[in-house]
Amino acid sequence: MDCGVLTSKSILLFISLVFWAAGAVLTYVGAMLLSSFKNYSHFFEDKYTVLPSLVIIAIAFVMFVIGLIGCCAALRESRFALGLFMIILLIIFAAEVSAFVLGFIYRKQVHEGVNKSMADVFAKYNGKNAESRAVDLLQKEMMCCGIKNYTYWETTEWFKENKTFPLSCCKLQFSNCTGSPKHPELLDQEGCETKLETGLESILSCAVLVILGFAIIQLFGMMSICVIGCRQKQTGYQPLPSGLYA
């Protein structure tokens, strides 16, 4: 068998495996991103900030299906399967470019969205409503207190009425913490705004890098399909050697 065709088929088989692996990774990344936005939805004015995660999950689902088609195309060397695989690669590549661009766009909007809405949510804190539960969850999971830092609470109605910080500001290792301003050493003193932005931007950056890497691999896959297709026109069908991939 022609070395170029054999190499191209091997690349297609490898890419099919990469499709499955990348699909699993993107599913995990997309789910993490979606979960993060869902947990902290009160702090985002723009509800479309979940769009990149939905695009990532949709791409991951298609990748699992395409991996199977890629294996069949490489092993059977069917013109129809190869053509279908090429078309799907092009569609996925376009979707990946879109997700890549959206990732960069929403990295900036994460900062703007948090900056605009976080003050409103914190201002509504009364210890009982939905905004309070969102703030408590944020402060416990991020181990932070207030927007810029813990002294933010001193300007709120909650502090003026209760003369204490919320218990969610307490450091986990201090069970005797009551939120008293007399013992600030028992409180998480870093602000939540920077931590939330950093965490979400980190997840987005990871997703963007995964998408970019896979897009580069797909380019090799499309080149391999072209090599096999061109060779077929010249010499006809060239099956894989028996037992090569057994």
ABEGO torsion letter per residue (X at the ends): XBAAAAAAAAAAAAAAAAAAAAAAAAAAAAAAAAAAAAAAAAABABAAAAAAAAAAAAAAAAAAAAAAAAAAAAAAGBAAAAAAAAAAAAAAAAAAAAAAAAAAAAAAAAAAAAAAAAAAAAAABAGABAAAAAAAAAAAAAGBBEAABAAAAAABAAAAAAGBBBAAABBAABAABAGBAABAAABBABBAAAAAAAAAAAAAAAAAAAAAAAAAAAAAAAAAAAAAAAAAAAAEBBBBBBGAAX
